[in-house]
């Protein structure tokens, strides 16, 4: 096998990128068209860039890097989903991808870098100056049989996000994410970025994604991103003033029910191990752990 060449990702790489991701991360859900758009139309304001490693005409590695504009913490850059095909590891391909990603973040003025690594990749991350920080659990749920549609309590209405004003959905999404556990707070999600990344995402299933409404106010939501018969629970959250009423589980179960009725057979999600309320909801719904990753941090000179 020849040595891998590192180059910028192109939109027509999307099918090969998705095929590679299915080998390394079978529980991550992003379809070909969604991936194609991600490469062709990067999120506004992030300076998002992606690279592939190519060997003998095959895509064998991937990494992307960007400025994190969703946090009030200054100088944060992120490297997302750096991975190499198992048959091509141990030849410096991962290091080459990491180097171009770090160089990109330096040009953006990033002083802190965040990334994620599976347990077997932690030695690689540590050799390159990263320190493991937080464990992230990935879980799966078989949607056969279909979870029953929950009965909302009096005063609560369940609605699909289809047809709703996106500003209303953005408010509950962004406000309920403010205290999500993580290395930096998710407390500065701008509407334009949210619109691009979430509402206009080609994988967003607006008919399955569900919100809870109380007295005309959206107070909880569970978003579904889909690729064929697989789905990703992108985010489930409740406004702080309405927590403790079971609305998170209510919206998530309703979203799972709607997705299964529309042909989804397996649901995946991830949660910080410190997020006990959401882990309890997932356990009650029947999710089973399938993998874990660690967030990793390093400073950048």
C-alpha positions in Angstrom: 0.0 0.0 0.0 1.2 3.5 -0.8 1.6 6.3 1.7 -1.5 8.4 2.3 -1.8 11.9 0.8 -3.5 14.6 2.8 -5.7 17.0 0.9 -8.7 19.3 1.5 -12.0 17.4 1.4 -14.2 18.0 -1.6 -18.0 17.6 -1.8 -17.7 14.6 -4.1 -15.7 12.8 -1.3 -19.0 12.5 0.7 -19.9 8.9 -0.2 -16.4 7.6 0.7 -16.3 9.7 3.9 -19.6 8.2 5.1 -18.4 4.7 4.2 -15.2 5.3 6.2 -17.1 6.6 9.2 -19.4 3.6 9.1 -16.3 1.4 9.6 -14.8 3.4 12.4 -17.8 4.9 14.1 -20.9 2.8 13.2 -23.0 4.6 15.8 -22.5 8.1 14.3 -25.3 9.2 11.9 -24.7 11.6 9.1 -25.8 10.7 5.5 -24.1 11.3 2.2 -26.1 14.4 1.2 -25.8 16.0 4.6 -22.0 15.3 4.5 -21.8 16.7 1.0 -23.4 19.9 2.1 -21.2 20.1 5.2 -18.2 20.1 3.0 -19.6 22.4 0.3 -21.3 24.9 2.6 -19.4 25.1 6.0 -21.1 26.7 9.0 -21.0 30.5 9.0 -18.3 32.1 11.2 -16.5 28.9 12.2 -13.8 28.8 9.5 -14.6 25.1 9.4 -12.2 23.1 7.2 -11.9 19.3 6.5 -9.2 17.1 5.2 -9.0 13.5 3.9 -6.2 11.1 3.7 -6.2 9.2 0.4 -4.2 6.1 -0.5 -4.4 4.2 -3.8 -7.5 6.2 -4.7 -9.3 5.3 -1.5 -10.3 7.7 1.4 -8.6 6.2 4.5 -8.7 9.1 6.9 -10.6 12.2 7.8 -10.4 15.2 10.2 -12.1 18.6 10.5 -11.2 21.7 12.5 -13.0 24.9 13.4 -13.4 27.8 15.7 -16.0 27.1 18.4 -18.3 30.0 18.3 -21.0 28.4 20.5 -19.2 29.2 23.7 -18.3 32.4 25.6 -14.9 30.9 26.4 -12.4 32.7 24.1 -9.8 31.1 21.8 -11.4 27.6 21.6 -10.7 25.5 18.5 -12.0 22.0 18.0 -10.8 19.0 16.0 -13.8 16.8 15.1 -13.9 13.1 14.3 -10.3 12.5 13.4 -10.1 8.9 12.3 -8.1 6.5 10.1 -9.2 3.2 8.6 -8.0 0.3 10.8 -6.0 -1.2 7.9 -4.0 2.1 7.5 -3.1 2.9 11.1 0.5 3.0 12.4 1.9 4.8 9.3 1.7 8.4 10.4 -1.6 9.2 8.7 -3.4 10.2 11.9 -0.4 12.4 12.9 -0.4 14.1 9.4 -4.2 14.8 9.7 -3.7 16.2 13.2 -0.8 18.4 12.1 -2.8 20.1 9.4 -5.8 20.5 11.7 -3.6 22.1 14.4 -1.9 24.4 11.8 -5.4 25.6 10.7 -6.4 26.3 14.3 -3.2 28.3 14.8 -4.1 30.5 11.9 -7.5 31.2 13.6 -5.7 32.3 16.8 -7.0 29.4 18.8 -5.2 29.0 22.2 -7.1 25.9 23.5 -7.9 22.8 21.5 -10.7 20.3 22.2 -11.1 16.9 20.6 -12.5 13.4 21.3 -10.8 10.0 21.4 -11.9 6.5 21.9 -10.2 4.6 24.7 -7.8 2.8 22.3 -6.8 6.2 20.8 -6.0 7.9 24.1 -2.3 7.0 23.9 -2.1 8.7 20.5 -3.8 11.8 21.9 -1.6 11.9 24.9 1.6 11.6 22.8 0.4 14.7 21.0 0.0 16.7 24.1 -3.7 16.2 24.8 -5.0 15.4 28.3 -8.2 13.3 28.8 -10.9 15.2 30.5 -14.5 13.9 30.3 -16.0 10.6 29.4 -18.8 10.6 26.7 -21.1 7.5 26.5 -22.6 6.4 23.2 -25.8 4.4 23.4 -28.2 2.6 21.0 -31.8 1.7 21.1 -33.6 -0.9 18.9 -36.9 0.6 17.8 -38.6 -2.7 17.1 -41.0 -2.8 18.8 -41.9 0.9 18.5 -41.8 2.7 21.8 -45.4 3.6 22.7 -46.6 7.2 22.2 -46.6 8.8 25.6 -49.7 10.5 27.0 -48.8 14.1 27.9 -50.0 15.4 31.3 -52.8 18.0 31.4 -51.6 21.4 30.1 -48.8 19.9 28.0 -49.1 19.6 24.2 -46.7 17.6 22.1 -46.0 18.9 18.6 -43.6 18.1 15.7 -41.3 20.9 14.9 -42.5 20.8 11.2 -44.3 24.0 10.5 -43.2 25.8 13.6 -41.4 29.2 13.5 -37.7 28.2 13.8 -37.0 31.2 16.1 -39.3 29.5 18.7 -37.4 26.2 18.4 -34.1 27.9 18.5 -35.0 29.6 21.8 -35.7 26.4 23.7 -32.8 24.6 22.0 -30.2 27.3 22.8 -31.4 28.1 26.3 -31.7 24.5 27.5 -28.2 23.8 26.3 -26.6 26.5 28.4 -25.8 24.2 31.3 -25.0 21.1 29.3 -22.0 19.4 30.8 -18.8 19.9 28.9 -15.3 21.2 28.8 -16.6 24.7 27.9 -20.2 26.0 28.3 -22.5 26.0 25.2 -23.8 29.4 26.0 -23.4 31.5 22.9 -25.2 29.7 20.1 -26.0 32.3 17.5 -29.2 32.0 15.5 -27.5 32.0 12.0 -25.2 29.1 13.0 -28.1 27.2 14.6 -30.2 27.7 11.5 -27.5 26.3 9.3 -26.3 23.5 11.5 -29.7 22.4 12.9 -32.8 23.7 11.1 -31.4 23.5 7.6 -29.5 20.3 8.2 -30.5 17.9 5.4 -30.8 15.1 8.0 -33.2 16.8 10.3 -36.5 14.9 10.5 -38.9 17.7 11.4 -41.9 15.4 11.5 -40.2 13.2 14.2 -38.4 16.0 16.1 -40.8 16.9 18.9 -41.4 19.8 21.3 -43.6 20.2 24.4 -45.7 23.3 24.6 -47.1 24.8 27.9 -49.4 27.9 27.8 -48.2 28.7 24.3 -44.5 28.5 25.2 -42.2 25.8 23.9 -40.4 24.4 27.0 -38.8 21.1 25.9 -37.6 19.4 22.7 -36.0 16.3 21.3 -34.4 16.7 17.9 -34.0 13.8 15.4 -31.4 13.6 12.6 -31.8 10.7 10.3 -30.0 8.7 7.7 -32.3 6.0 6.2 -33.4 3.6 9.0 -30.9 5.0 11.5 -31.3 8.2 13.6 -29.3 10.3 16.0 -31.0 12.0 19.0 -29.2 15.3 18.3 -30.3 17.1 21.5 -33.0 16.7 24.1 -33.4 19.6 26.5 -35.9 21.4 28.8 -35.9 25.0 29.9 -34.6 25.3 33.4 -37.9 26.5 34.9 -39.8 23.5 33.6 -37.4 20.7 34.7 -38.4 18.0 37.1 -41.7 17.3 35.3 -40.6 14.5 33.0 -40.8 16.7 29.9 -37.4 15.6 28.6 -38.4 11.9 28.6 -41.8 12.8 27.3 -40.5 14.6 24.2 -37.8 12.0 23.6 -40.2 9.1 23.7 -42.6 10.9 21.4 -39.8 11.6 19.0 -38.6 8.0 19.0 -42.2 6.8 18.5 -42.6 9.2 15.5 -39.2 8.2 14.0 -40.0 4.5 14.3 -43.4 5.0 12.7 -41.5 6.6 9.8 -39.1 3.6 9.3 -36.3 4.2 11.7 -35.0 1.0 13.2 -32.1 2.0 15.4 -31.6 5.2 17.4 -28.2 6.4 18.7 -27.3 9.2 21.1 -24.4 10.4 23.3 -24.2 11.8 26.8 -21.6 13.2 29.1 -21.1 10.7 32.0 -21.9 13.6 34.4 -25.3 14.2 32.8 -27.1 11.9 35.2 -30.7 13.0 34.4 -30.3 12.3 30.7 -28.5 9.0 31.3 -31.4 8.0 33.5 -33.9 8.9 30.8 -32.1 6.8 28.2 -31.8 3.9 30.6 -35.5 4.0 31.2 -36.2 4.1 27.5 -34.0 1.0 27.0 -30.8 2.4 25.5 -27.7 0.2 25.8 -24.1 1.5 25.8 -22.2 0.7 22.6 -19.0 2.8 23.0 -17.4 5.6 24.9 -15.0 8.4 24.0 -13.0 10.9 26.0 -12.9 14.6 25.5 -9.3 15.7 25.4 -7.7 19.1 25.9 -4.5 20.9 25.1 -3.1 24.4 24.8 -1.9 25.7 21.5 1.0 28.1 21.2 
